[in-house]
């Protein structure tokens, strides 16, 4: 995850709130639109309009957008793709506070959706009989406000597996077959780290890519990482669960030396895919497209049907329609079409974004998917298995993103920047928590 400025976090949400109070708003809603890809308004009215869709990382929408425009010749769709989730979040917050400049459809990542739900009046209610029962119940619940408004249509979920370089495993004398690798890695963090020590005894290549990625995976397995179920924050100084995960990550990354000293999404991290920068990385479905893009021309990548701790979900996003949109009905129809099971399976085939739609999860079209880049791995079946292994849907309230960023920054100072030790960096996170004024 990208690094953030702590002082911004301390005041950013409050500043956003003041700006939103000062700005006016209007809201509009309509039916979701026809399931055949034609919108309820723009496609048949004769009016030529342009819709903008703001996404980040890889959603797999490029081909789908072309298809939608063919189905709706009066609608031009333009995609605005941010490089990272954090970049998209900053842009959305800035333009939401300004009262103008947002796209007709804004993609929102699950970790920062709760803080935006405080301003749900700035978004169109996407409720519609046409989409009832489309998503996994917990996915729909994540985007439903306390008063029953559906703020976003679910895109993907992030069931995690372990991606690995089979060629580097072979050079170190380790198994390369994905079933044998899954057995070697085991289903605990201890076994995953032990396999890393065995690998690094015979290789100069770091075992995993980023200490921040390991922390995110581990904290996503904690039911109440930073907040109680009523949304009240757990004081970071008393948060034994977060501190335990923090210490475990730094033990593996720094003391045991298993990590490449990289922050995900940094230029160094991106370049490391081309120069044997690491042997394994944790990979939710949406990461498959990122790996393939960054490691273009590199052979040896594969994916094992296993995950430390038994199961984990990292990420997953939603499509929202801000009330700023000049064409909210058409935007809602497009969002509904993009998140229909048929389209989400196509997006998965293109970029690995694993569907959250009930009908998609049981579709032979999904379960039969293989990925040539990952040695023809049956990624559809593997990720379906990994989704079934997820037992914890962690609570993420309005303060989750800000607190999580403080701890991620603390890990970065120790294991990437190497400017602090574990205790002093944790103390800085505690100071940052106090500055949040929660």
C-alpha positions in Angstrom: 0.0 0.0 0.0 1.2 3.5 -0.7 2.6 5.7 2.1 0.6 8.6 3.4 1.3 11.8 5.2 0.4 11.5 8.8 -0.5 15.2 9.3 -2.9 15.0 6.4 -4.6 12.0 8.0 -5.0 13.9 11.3 -6.9 16.7 9.7 -8.1 15.5 6.3 -11.3 13.9 7.3 -12.3 16.8 9.5 -11.5 19.3 6.7 -13.5 17.2 4.3 -16.4 17.2 6.6 -16.4 21.0 7.0 -16.2 21.5 3.3 -19.1 19.1 2.7 -21.3 20.9 5.2 -20.7 24.1 3.2 -21.4 22.7 -0.2 -24.8 22.0 -1.6 -26.0 18.7 -3.0 -28.7 17.1 -5.0 -29.6 13.5 -5.3 -31.2 11.3 -8.0 -31.9 7.7 -8.4 -33.5 5.4 -10.9 -33.8 1.7 -11.8 -30.5 0.1 -12.5 -31.1 -0.3 -16.2 -31.7 -3.2 -18.6 -29.6 -6.3 -18.2 -28.8 -6.5 -21.9 -26.4 -3.6 -21.7 -28.7 -0.8 -22.8 -29.1 2.0 -20.3 -32.5 3.0 -19.0 -32.1 6.6 -20.4 -29.1 7.4 -22.6 -29.3 4.4 -24.9 -32.7 5.0 -26.3 -33.3 8.8 -25.9 -31.2 9.8 -28.9 -29.2 12.2 -26.7 -25.4 11.7 -27.1 -23.7 11.9 -23.8 -20.3 11.1 -22.3 -19.9 9.2 -19.0 -16.6 9.1 -17.1 -15.5 6.1 -14.9 -12.8 6.6 -12.4 -10.9 3.4 -11.3 -7.5 2.5 -10.0 -5.0 -0.4 -10.4 -6.6 -3.0 -12.7 -10.4 -3.5 -12.9 -10.4 -5.2 -16.3 -12.9 -2.7 -17.8 -11.1 -1.7 -21.0 -12.8 -4.3 -23.2 -16.1 -4.0 -21.3 -16.3 -0.3 -21.9 -15.8 -0.8 -25.6 -18.5 -3.4 -25.5 -20.9 -1.1 -23.7 -20.4 1.7 -26.2 -21.2 -0.8 -29.0 -24.4 -1.7 -27.2 -25.2 2.0 -26.5 -24.0 4.0 -29.5 -25.2 7.3 -28.1 -23.0 6.9 -25.0 -19.3 7.6 -25.0 -17.5 6.1 -21.9 -14.1 7.4 -20.8 -12.1 5.7 -18.1 -9.8 7.6 -15.8 -7.4 5.1 -14.1 -5.4 6.1 -11.1 -2.1 4.2 -10.5 -3.0 3.4 -6.9 -5.9 3.2 -4.5 -4.4 6.0 -2.4 -4.2 8.3 -5.4 -7.8 7.6 -6.3 -8.9 8.3 -2.7 -7.1 11.6 -2.5 -8.7 12.7 -5.8 -12.1 11.7 -4.6 -11.9 13.4 -1.3 -10.5 16.6 -2.8 -13.3 16.8 -5.5 -16.0 15.7 -3.2 -15.1 18.5 -0.8 -14.9 21.0 -3.7 -18.4 20.0 -4.8 -17.3 19.4 -8.5 -15.0 17.5 -10.7 -15.9 13.9 -9.8 -16.5 11.3 -12.5 -20.0 10.0 -13.2 -18.8 6.7 -11.6 -16.2 6.6 -8.9 -14.6 3.3 -7.8 -14.1 3.1 -4.0 -11.9 0.5 -2.2 -13.5 -1.3 0.7 -10.9 0.0 3.3 -11.9 3.7 2.7 -15.6 3.2 1.9 -16.6 3.4 5.6 -15.2 6.9 6.0 -17.1 8.1 2.9 -20.4 6.5 4.1 -20.5 9.4 6.5 -21.3 11.5 3.5 -23.7 9.2 1.8 -25.9 12.1 0.8 -23.3 13.0 -1.7 -23.9 9.7 -3.6 -26.9 8.3 -5.5 -28.8 5.5 -3.8 -28.2 2.5 -6.1 -30.9 0.3 -4.6 -33.0 -1.4 -7.3 -35.1 -4.6 -7.5 -33.0 -5.5 -10.5 -29.9 -6.1 -8.4 -31.3 -7.6 -5.2 -29.4 -10.8 -4.4 -26.7 -10.2 -6.9 -23.8 -10.1 -4.5 -22.6 -12.1 -1.5 -24.5 -10.9 1.5 -21.4 -9.6 3.3 -20.3 -7.7 0.2 -23.7 -5.9 0.0 -23.6 -5.2 3.7 -20.3 -3.4 3.3 -21.9 -0.8 1.0 -25.2 -0.5 2.8 -25.6 2.5 5.2 -27.3 2.2 8.5 -30.5 3.7 7.1 -30.6 1.1 4.2 -29.1 3.1 1.3 -27.0 1.0 -1.1 -24.1 3.3 -1.8 -22.1 1.0 -4.1 -22.4 -1.9 -6.5 -19.8 -4.6 -5.7 -17.1 -5.3 -8.2 -14.5 -7.8 -6.9 -13.5 -9.5 -3.7 -9.9 -10.4 -2.9 -9.5 -14.0 -1.8 -5.7 -14.6 -1.4 -3.4 -17.3 -2.5 0.4 -17.4 -2.7 2.1 -16.5 -6.0 5.7 -17.8 -6.5 8.6 -18.0 -8.9 8.9 -21.7 -9.7 12.3 -21.1 -11.4 13.7 -19.5 -8.3 12.3 -22.4 -6.2 14.0 -24.9 -8.6 17.3 -23.1 -8.3 17.1 -23.4 -4.5 16.2 -27.1 -4.7 12.6 -26.6 -3.5 9.5 -28.2 -5.0 8.0 -26.4 -8.0 4.7 -28.3 -8.6 1.9 -26.1 -7.2 0.3 -28.8 -5.1 3.7 -29.7 -3.6 4.4 -26.0 -3.0 1.1 -25.6 -1.2 2.1 -28.5 1.1 5.5 -27.0 1.8 4.1 -23.6 2.5 1.5 -25.0 4.9 -1.5 -23.0 6.2 0.1 -21.1 9.0 2.3 -18.0 9.1 4.9 -20.0 11.0 5.1 -22.5 8.2 5.2 -19.9 5.5 8.1 -18.1 7.3 9.9 -21.4 7.9 9.7 -22.2 4.2 11.2 -18.8 3.6 14.2 -19.5 5.8 14.7 -22.8 4.0 14.6 -21.0 0.7 17.0 -18.2 1.7 19.5 -20.7 3.1 20.1 -21.6 -0.6 19.3 -18.3 -2.4 20.2 -14.7 -2.2 16.7 -13.7 -3.4 14.4 -12.3 -0.7 11.5 -14.6 0.3 8.6 -12.0 0.0 8.1 -8.6 -1.6 7.0 -6.2 1.1 6.6 -6.1 4.9 3.6 -3.9 4.4 1.9 -6.5 2.3 2.4 -9.2 5.0 1.0 -6.9 7.6 -2.1 -6.2 5.6 -2.7 -9.8 5.0 -2.3 -10.7 8.7 -4.4 -7.8 10.1 -7.1 -8.7 7.6 -7.5 -11.9 9.6 -8.3 -10.0 12.8 -12.0 -9.5 13.4 -11.7 -6.1 15.1 -8.4 -4.8 14.1 -8.8 -1.1 15.2 -12.5 -0.6 16.0 -15.2 -2.2 18.0 -18.4 -3.3 16.3 -20.1 -0.1 17.2 -17.4 1.9 15.3 -15.6 3.2 18.4 -11.8 3.1 17.9 -9.6 0.8 20.0 -6.8 3.0 21.5 -3.7 2.0 19.7 -1.7 2.0 23.0 -4.0 -0.8 24.2 -4.3 -2.7 20.9 -2.5 -5.9 21.7 -3.7 -7.6 18.5 -2.3 -4.9 16.2 1.0 -4.8 18.2 1.3 -8.6 18.0 0.9 -8.6 14.2 3.3 -5.6 13.9 6.0 -7.4 15.9 5.5 -10.6 13.9 6.0 -8.8 10.6 9.1 -7.0 11.8 10.5 -10.3 13.2 10.1 -12.0 9.8 11.1 -9.0 7.7 14.0 -7.5 9.6 15.3 -9.9 12.3 15.0 -13.0 10.0 15.7 -11.0 6.9 13.0 -12.6 4.7 11.6 -9.4 3.1 12.7 -7.3 0.2 12.9 -3.8 1.7 10.1 -2.5 -0.6 6.8 -0.7 -0.3 4.2 -2.0 -2.7 3.4 0.3 -5.6 6.7 2.1 -5.3 8.9 2.4 -8.4 11.5 0.1 -6.8 8.8 -2.5 -6.1 7.6 -2.4 -9.7 11.1 -2.7 -11.1 11.9 -5.7 -8.8 9.6 -7.9 -10.9 12.1 -7.6 -13.7 15.2 -8.4 -11.7 14.4 -11.4 -9.4 13.5 -9.1 -6.6 11.6 -11.7 -4.5 10.4 -15.3 -4.7 6.9 -15.2 -3.4 4.1 -12.7 -2.8 0.6 -12.8 -1.4 -1.8 -12.5 -4.2 -5.5 -11.6 -4.1 -7.2 -12.1 -7.4 -6.8 -8.5 -8.5 -3.1 -8.8 -8.0 -2.7 -11.3 -10.8 -3.1 -8.6 -13.5 -0.6 -6.4 -11.7 2.0 -9.2 -11.5 1.5 -10.1 -15.2 1.9 -6.4 -16.2 5.0 -5.7 -14.0 6.6 -9.1 -14.8 6.0 -9.0 -18.6 8.6 -11.2 -20.3 9.5 -13.0 -17.0 8.8 -16.7 -16.9 8.3 -18.9 -13.9 5.3 -17.4 -12.1 2.8 -19.8 -10.6 0.1 -19.8 -7.9 -0.4 -22.2 -5.0 -3.8 -23.0 -3.6 -2.9 -22.1 0.0 -2.7 -19.1 2.3 -1.1 -18.6 5.7 -3.6 -18.5 8.5 -6.0 -20.6 6.4 -7.8 -17.9 4.4 -7.8 -14.2 3.8 -9.5 -11.5 1.8 -7.6 -8.4 0.8 -9.5 -5.6 -0.9 -12.4 -5.5 -3.2 -14.1 -2.5 -4.5 -17.4 -0.8 -5.4 -18.8 1.4 -8.1 -20.6 4.5 -6.8 -22.4 7.4 -8.5 -21.8 10.8 -7.0 -24.7 13.2 -7.0 -22.4 15.6 -8.9 -23.0 13.5 -12.0 -24.9 15.2 -14.8 -26.3 11.9 -15.9 -27.0 9.9 -12.7 -29.5 7.5 -14.3 -27.2 6.6 -17.2 -24.3 6.2 -14.8 -26.3 3.9 -12.5 -27.2 1.8 -15.5 -23.6 1.5 -16.6 -22.5 0.6 -13.1 -25.1 -2.1 -12.9 -24.0 -3.5 -16.2 -20.3 -3.5 -15.3 -21.1 -5.4 -12.1 -23.4 -8.0 -13.6 -22.1 -11.6 -13.2 -21.4 -11.9 -17.0 -19.2 -8.8 -17.1 -17.4 -9.6 -13.9 -16.3 -13.0 -15.2 -15.0 -11.3 -18.3 -13.0 -8.8 -16.1 -11.6 -11.8 -14.1 -10.4 -13.4 -17.3 -8.8 -10.2 -18.3 -7.2 -9.0 -15.1 -7.9 -11.5 -12.4 -10.4 -9.4 -10.4 -12.4 -12.2 -8.7 -16.2 -11.7 -8.8 -18.3 -11.0 -5.8 -21.6 -12.0 -7.6 -23.4 -15.1 -6.4 -24.2 -16.4 -9.9 -20.6 -15.9 -11.1 -19.1 -17.9 -8.2 -20.9 -21.1 -9.3 -20.4 -20.5 -13.0 -18.5 -23.2 -15.0 -17.3 -20.3 -17.1 -15.5 -18.9 -14.0 -14.3 -22.2 -12.5 -12.8 -23.4 -15.8 -10.6 -20.3 -16.1 -6.8 -20.9 -16.5 -4.1 -18.3 -16.7 -1.3 -18.9 -19.2 1.1 -16.4 -17.5 0.9 -18.4 -14.3 1.9 -21.7 -15.9 -1.7 -22.4 -17.0 -2.8 -22.5 -13.3 -6.6 -23.1 -12.8 -7.0 -19.7 -11.3 -10.8 -19.8 -11.3 -10.9 -22.9 -9.2 -8.0 -21.9 -7.0 -9.5 -18.5 -6.1 -12.9 -20.0 -5.6 -11.3 -22.4 -3.1 -9.5 -19.5 -1.4 -12.8 -17.6 -1.2 -14.4 -20.5 0.5 -11.5 -20.6 3.0 -12.2 -17.0 4.3 -13.8 -17.3 7.7 -13.3 -13.7 9.0 -15.0 -10.7 7.5 -13.2 -8.1 9.6 -15.1 -5.0 10.8 -13.9 -1.8 9.1 -15.4 1.4 10.4 -14.8 5.1 9.5 -11.5 5.2 11.3 -10.0 2.0 9.8 -8.1 3.5 7.0 -6.5 6.3 9.0 -5.3 4.0 11.9 -4.1 1.3 9.5 -2.0 3.8 7.6 -0.3 4.9 10.9 0.8 1.3 11.5 1.8 0.7 7.9 3.9 3.8 8.0 5.5 2.6 11.3 6.4 -0.7 9.5 7.8 1.2 6.5 10.1 3.3 8.7 11.6 0.2 10.2 11.7 -2.4 7.4 11.9 -0.2 4.3 13.4 3.2 5.1 15.4 1.8 8.0 15.2 5.0 9.9 13.7 3.6 13.2 13.7 0.6 15.3 10.5 -1.2 16.1 9.8 0.5 19.5 10.5 4.0 18.4 8.5 3.7 15.3 5.6 2.3 17.2 5.8 5.3 19.6 5.5 7.6 16.6 2.3 5.7 15.5 0.9 6.2 19.0 1.6 9.9 18.7 -0.1 9.9 15.3 -3.1 8.2 16.8 -3.4 10.9 19.5 -3.2 13.5 16.8 -6.2 12.0 15.0 -8.3 13.1 18.0 -10.5 10.0 18.0 
